[in-house]
Amino acid sequence: MKKVLVTGMSGLIGGLLRRHLEDDGGYELTALNRSPLDGVRCVQADIADFDAIKSAFVGQDTVVHLAAHLKDEPFETLQAANLTGVYNVYEAARSAGVRRVVFASSGSTIKGWEDVLPYRAMAEGRYEDVPKSWPMITHEMVRPRGAYGASKVWGEAVGRHFSDAYGMSVLCVRIGSVLDHNDPSRIVPSMAWLSHRDVVDILVRCIDAPEDLRYDIFLATSRNRYGYRDLEHARDVLGYVPQDTDDSAFEA
């Protein structure tokens, strides 16, 4: 069985991933979480405290790092979780000999493109002003929105360093908008929507990707009518093809 440590398992995406991996039966799960979790081995600690978390990484094959502060403010909290905490996760993984870290990055790393046309028209729901085709934003591009988006760029860059310096496999997923209700018709715009099924799919594909895949970044959304985030790279490397669409967002 593959031993997988998931940070932030009590969150929405962490819970979705946990249920899938438990149902599969081929994974031995451990949670690294600030709050206790029933039914799974849980190391209860804050990722900003290196000494408190390092034991959780011993013996693990893969770490899926989901824990994060999701807002720009307060900066002290963002710094502790998304800067210091992210470095601690990579360093704890390195020191324990973990082969792979799957880093939950964010579409906020490129969301600054929504300030310029034609992406701004999409973001504002002015679909009559959107051309028939538009340049896709790729995994090689960076234009963060806010301190949160910038912190995720930091996480990707630190992952690049650990991969190059220590030979770790680091796969970064720029996760789109995952909603509690999983209903794209309840948000406008829906162009960054990522369904529950699709977010689990791409994370599992990263966990199970070939060991010689050393470092990469993937954009992840469902198949959205006005999607501007390129999914071809994730398809070509991981075989990720979204199963869900945002068609319901445009139904009369």
C-alpha positions as CSV (number, residue, x, y, z in Angstrom):
1,M,0.0,0.0,0.0
2,K,1.2,3.5,-0.8
3,K,1.6,5.6,2.3
4,V,0.1,9.1,1.8
5,L,0.3,12.0,4.2
6,V,-2.4,14.7,3.7
7,T,-2.1,18.1,5.3
8,G,-5.3,20.0,5.9
9,M,-7.4,16.8,5.6
10,S,-10.3,18.5,7.5
11,G,-10.9,21.0,4.6
12,L,-13.3,20.5,1.7
13,I,-10.7,19.1,-0.7
14,G,-9.0,17.1,2.0
15,G,-12.2,15.4,2.9
16,L,-13.0,14.6,-0.8
17,L,-9.6,13.1,-1.3
18,R,-9.7,11.1,1.9
19,R,-13.0,9.5,0.9
20,H,-11.7,8.5,-2.5
21,L,-8.4,7.1,-1.2
22,E,-10.2,5.2,1.6
23,D,-12.7,3.7,-0.9
24,D,-9.9,2.7,-3.2
25,G,-8.2,0.7,-0.5
26,G,-4.7,0.9,-2.0
27,Y,-3.5,3.7,0.2
28,E,-2.5,4.0,3.9
29,L,-3.5,7.5,5.0
30,T,-2.1,9.8,7.7
31,A,-3.4,13.3,8.4
32,L,-1.4,16.3,9.5
33,N,-4.0,18.6,10.8
34,R,-4.5,21.3,13.4
35,S,-7.8,19.8,14.6
36,P,-8.3,16.1,15.4
37,L,-9.9,13.7,12.9
38,D,-11.7,10.6,13.7
39,G,-11.1,7.3,11.9
40,V,-7.6,8.1,10.5
41,R,-4.1,8.4,12.0
42,C,-3.7,12.1,12.7
43,V,-0.7,14.1,13.8
44,Q,-2.2,17.2,15.3
45,A,0.1,20.1,14.8
46,D,0.6,23.5,13.0
47,I,2.8,23.4,9.9
48,A,4.5,26.6,11.0
49,D,6.1,24.5,13.8
50,F,8.7,22.4,12.2
51,D,9.7,20.3,15.2
52,A,6.0,19.5,15.8
53,I,5.3,18.2,12.3
54,K,8.5,16.4,11.3
55,S,7.5,13.0,12.8
56,A,4.4,12.9,10.6
57,F,6.6,12.6,7.4
58,V,8.6,9.6,8.5
59,G,7.9,6.5,6.4
60,Q,5.6,8.3,4.0
61,D,5.8,7.8,0.2
62,T,3.9,10.9,-0.8
63,V,2.7,14.1,0.8
64,V,-0.3,16.0,-0.5
65,H,0.0,19.5,0.9
66,L,-3.4,21.1,1.1
67,A,-3.2,23.1,4.3
68,A,-3.1,26.9,3.6
69,H,-4.4,30.3,4.6
70,L,-6.8,31.2,1.9
71,K,-7.0,35.0,2.3
72,D,-4.6,37.9,1.8
73,E,-4.9,39.1,5.4
74,P,-3.8,39.1,8.1
75,F,-0.3,38.9,6.6
76,E,1.1,37.3,9.8
77,T,-1.2,34.3,9.4
78,L,-0.5,34.1,5.6
79,Q,3.2,34.2,6.3
80,A,3.0,31.5,8.9
81,A,1.0,29.1,6.8
82,N,1.8,29.8,3.2
83,L,5.5,30.8,3.5
84,T,7.1,29.3,6.6
85,G,4.6,26.4,6.7
86,V,5.2,25.5,3.1
87,Y,9.0,25.5,3.5
88,N,8.6,23.4,6.6
89,V,6.6,20.8,4.7
90,Y,9.2,20.5,1.9
91,E,12.0,20.3,4.4
92,A,10.3,17.7,6.6
93,A,9.6,15.7,3.5
94,R,13.2,16.0,2.4
95,S,14.6,15.0,5.7
96,A,12.3,12.0,6.0
97,G,13.1,10.8,2.5
98,V,9.6,11.3,1.0
99,R,9.8,10.7,-2.7
100,R,7.0,13.1,-3.8
101,V,5.2,16.2,-2.7
102,V,1.9,17.2,-4.4
103,F,1.5,20.9,-3.7
104,A,-1.9,22.4,-3.8
105,S,-1.2,25.6,-5.6
106,S,-4.0,27.9,-6.9
107,G,-5.5,29.6,-9.9
108,S,-4.7,32.8,-8.1
109,T,-1.2,32.5,-9.4
110,I,-2.5,33.6,-12.8
111,K,-5.7,35.3,-11.8
112,G,-4.2,38.7,-12.5
113,W,-4.9,38.1,-16.1
114,E,-8.6,38.7,-15.3
115,D,-7.7,42.4,-15.1
116,V,-7.1,42.6,-18.8
117,L,-9.2,41.8,-21.9
118,P,-10.6,39.5,-23.0
119,Y,-10.4,37.7,-19.6
120,R,-11.8,40.7,-17.8
121,A,-15.0,40.5,-19.8
122,M,-15.3,36.8,-18.9
123,A,-14.7,37.5,-15.2
124,E,-17.4,40.2,-15.2
125,G,-19.9,38.1,-17.1
126,R,-20.0,40.3,-20.1
127,Y,-20.1,37.4,-22.5
128,E,-21.3,39.5,-25.4
129,D,-17.8,41.2,-25.3
130,V,-15.9,37.9,-25.4
131,P,-14.4,37.0,-28.8
132,K,-15.0,33.6,-30.4
133,S,-11.5,32.5,-29.3
134,W,-8.8,33.7,-26.9
135,P,-5.2,32.9,-26.0
136,M,-5.1,30.3,-23.3
137,I,-3.1,31.0,-20.1
138,T,-0.6,28.2,-19.6
139,H,1.2,26.6,-16.6
140,E,4.4,28.5,-17.6
141,M,2.7,31.9,-17.0
142,V,2.5,33.8,-13.7
143,R,0.4,36.8,-12.8
144,P,-0.7,36.5,-9.2
145,R,-3.7,38.3,-7.7
146,G,-3.1,39.4,-4.1
147,A,-0.7,38.3,-1.4
148,Y,-2.4,34.8,-1.4
149,G,-1.7,34.3,-5.1
150,A,1.9,35.5,-4.6
151,S,2.3,33.1,-1.7
152,K,1.3,30.2,-4.0
153,V,3.9,31.3,-6.5
154,W,6.4,31.1,-3.7
155,G,5.3,27.5,-2.9
156,E,5.8,26.5,-6.5
157,A,9.3,28.1,-6.6
158,V,10.4,26.5,-3.3
159,G,9.2,23.2,-4.7
160,R,11.3,23.8,-7.8
161,H,14.3,24.4,-5.6
162,F,13.8,21.2,-3.5
163,S,13.3,19.2,-6.7
164,D,16.5,20.4,-8.3
165,A,18.6,20.4,-5.1
166,Y,17.5,17.1,-3.6
167,G,15.9,15.1,-6.4
168,M,12.4,15.1,-4.9
169,S,9.4,14.9,-7.2
170,V,7.3,18.0,-6.7
171,L,4.0,18.3,-8.7
172,C,2.1,21.6,-8.3
173,V,-1.7,21.8,-9.1
174,R,-3.1,25.2,-9.7
175,I,-6.6,24.3,-8.3
176,G,-9.6,26.2,-9.6
177,S,-12.8,27.1,-7.7
178,V,-14.0,24.1,-5.7
179,L,-17.3,24.8,-4.1
180,D,-19.1,23.3,-1.1
181,H,-22.3,22.9,-3.1
182,N,-20.5,21.7,-6.3
183,D,-23.0,23.7,-8.5
184,P,-21.5,26.0,-11.1
185,S,-24.9,27.5,-11.8
186,R,-24.7,29.3,-8.5
187,I,-21.6,31.3,-9.3
188,V,-21.0,33.9,-12.0
189,P,-18.6,33.6,-13.7
190,S,-18.1,29.8,-13.7
191,M,-15.0,29.9,-15.8
192,A,-12.6,28.6,-13.1
193,W,-15.0,26.0,-11.6
194,L,-13.5,22.7,-10.6
195,S,-15.9,19.9,-9.6
196,H,-15.4,17.6,-6.7
197,R,-14.9,14.6,-9.0
198,D,-12.3,16.5,-11.2
199,V,-10.2,17.9,-8.3
200,V,-9.9,14.4,-6.8
201,D,-9.1,13.0,-10.2
202,I,-6.1,15.2,-10.8
203,L,-4.7,14.9,-7.3
204,V,-4.8,11.1,-7.5
205,R,-3.2,11.2,-10.9
206,C,-0.4,13.3,-9.3
207,I,0.0,10.8,-6.4
208,D,0.2,7.9,-8.9
209,A,2.3,9.6,-11.6
210,P,5.5,7.9,-12.7
211,E,8.4,8.3,-10.2
212,D,10.6,9.9,-12.9
213,L,8.2,12.9,-13.2
214,R,10.5,15.2,-11.3
215,Y,8.8,18.7,-11.3
216,D,5.8,20.1,-13.1
217,I,2.9,22.5,-12.7
218,F,-0.7,21.8,-13.9
219,L,-3.7,24.0,-14.2
220,A,-6.9,22.3,-13.1
221,T,-10.5,23.2,-13.8
222,S,-13.5,21.4,-15.2
223,R,-14.6,21.9,-18.8
224,N,-15.9,25.4,-18.6
225,R,-17.5,27.2,-21.6
226,Y,-15.4,30.4,-20.9
227,G,-12.4,28.6,-19.5
228,Y,-9.1,30.4,-20.2
229,R,-6.8,28.1,-18.3
230,D,-5.0,25.6,-20.5
231,L,-5.7,21.9,-19.6
232,E,-3.7,20.3,-22.5
233,H,-0.5,20.1,-20.5
234,A,-2.3,18.2,-17.7
235,R,-3.9,15.9,-20.3
236,D,-0.6,15.2,-22.1
237,V,1.5,14.5,-18.9
238,L,-1.1,13.1,-16.5
239,G,-3.9,12.0,-18.7
240,Y,-6.2,14.4,-16.9
241,V,-9.4,15.0,-18.9
242,P,-12.2,16.8,-16.9
243,Q,-15.4,14.8,-16.6
244,D,-17.7,17.6,-15.6
245,T,-18.8,20.8,-17.4
246,D,-20.3,24.1,-16.3
247,D,-23.2,23.8,-18.8
248,S,-25.8,24.2,-16.0
249,A,-24.5,27.7,-15.5
250,F,-25.8,28.8,-18.9
251,E,-29.1,26.9,-18.9
252,A,-32.2,29.1,-19.3
